[in-house]
């Protein structure tokens, strides 16, 4: 249960959410998104698919380039951005995230070109969050200033570990020293807007060694930290090593203790947890990922990117889940031929929509407030949907779940076992939808609001 809860948030990078009100919750993060959503707004994810090597644990959509396709890739990213912005007819892009792959291999001119295309089709405020993932190698560090000039104002750095032996085991191509140097340079260029990705549950790791490493990291980090559990995915080199007995990963109870330790340690250093895997201080939360969790429209550009938006340019009024072609070469050919590489389009039904609202919203420490739920289900409130379930009542009485005047959310202890509670919530939601087929979900005079699935893209 614990593994799935953390893994679900991998690489969704993210604004202010309210802190826990359960025991030990402590703290408050201003919610900059508690406002009426405009159907003319969206965030944008841009996927750069290339890497120089594949990490031992990685099963993401990435490719080792056989030749330099930077120019063609840039032109195709621009063209698909232009096409999908026209199709969505959004007038404002609220955030942009360059993910991968290794986007810090992309020329800074690519970043500038895509942002220019966005600005030519929609409003992109100078204050909009523009994030780029960075691999902390000397090459990545040397390009930071160029990215900053190109329009990036937030860096997400894949530190992963401060132990060089662990970095080798993971197949990373940087050292701990290089990672710290990259963090220092990024903080100089974007003070207060640097996020660090750190991985726990690594082979040979213990809770004690993890706590020491985390405290060392906290001496140099900025105001945002994302914690991700190492998962052994079938088909990866790490999976084969574990199967052969060459590598042993910690037991699940040890991993759970590492997570609890990290939450305590980060809180002691002034970080507030605002999502299962994400922590911030000084209100330095990521706007981009929160737009996923709170159901904003999202346009995905690049090979394998996912998006959620209503294609108004085709006369559509229902939000679609869209997936772009995976392979870069095939995707580029499709973009050159028809302006985009969309491979799959699925209209979201009422059940799928509310399930995503529930699953994604419960990942946040603020959970789902009544106003937010009513945007999707105006005639079936949170209390009506979940208040009569005996299983949900048991979770409420145990203190793992909270349903009050603010809304529905996990307690501090409940968030650790979120996915053990989700089945009961989903079953009850399905029962209520079947009981109220005509009244459970309506969208008077507005488009439906679908939540992005927890994938990265980011």
HELIX and SHEET records of a PDB file:
HELIX    1   1 UNK A    2  UNK A    7  1                                   6    
HELIX    2   2 UNK A   70  UNK A   88  1                                  19    
HELIX    3   3 UNK A  103  UNK A  105  5                                   3    
HELIX    4   4 UNK A  108  UNK A  121  1                                  14    
HELIX    5   5 UNK A  138  UNK A  142  1                                   5    
HELIX    6   6 UNK A  144  UNK A  150  1                                   7    
HELIX    7   7 UNK A  164  UNK A  170  1                                   7    
HELIX    8   8 UNK A  176  UNK A  189  1                                  14    
HELIX    9   9 UNK A  207  UNK A  218  1                                  12    
HELIX   10  10 UNK A  237  UNK A  243  1                                   7    
HELIX   11  11 UNK A  252  UNK A  268  1                                  17    
HELIX   12  12 UNK A  287  UNK A  293  1                                   7    
HELIX   13  13 UNK A  312  UNK A  314  5                                   3    
HELIX   14  14 UNK A  328  UNK A  338  1                                  11    
HELIX   15  15 UNK A  350  UNK A  361  1                                  12    
HELIX   16  16 UNK A  370  UNK A  376  1                                   7    
HELIX   17  17 UNK A  382  UNK A  386  1                                   5    
HELIX   18  18 UNK A  390  UNK A  398  1                                   9    
HELIX   19  19 UNK A  414  UNK A  417  5                                   4    
HELIX   20  20 UNK A  418  UNK A  435  1                                  18    
SHEET    1   A 9 UNK A 272  UNK A 275  0                                        
SHEET    2   A 9 UNK A 278  UNK A 280 -1                                        
SHEET    3   A 9 UNK A 224  UNK A 229 -1                                        
SHEET    4   A 9 UNK A 194  UNK A 200  1                                        
SHEET    5   A 9 UNK A 154  UNK A 160  1                                        
SHEET    6   A 9 UNK A 129  UNK A 134  1                                        
SHEET    7   A 9 UNK A  92  UNK A 100  1                                        
SHEET    8   A 9 UNK A  41  UNK A  48  1                                        
SHEET    9   A 9 UNK A 298  UNK A 301  1                                        
SHEET    1   B 2 UNK A  50  UNK A  51  0                                        
SHEET    2   B 2 UNK A  63  UNK A  64  1                                        
SHEET    1   C 3 UNK A 306  UNK A 309  0                                        
SHEET    2   C 3 UNK A 320  UNK A 324 -1                                        
SHEET    3   C 3 UNK A 342  UNK A 347 -1                                        
SHEET    1   D 3 UNK A 368  UNK A 369  0                                        
SHEET    2   D 3 UNK A 407  UNK A 410 -1                                        
SHEET    3   D 3 UNK A 401  UNK A 403 -1                                        
END                                                                             
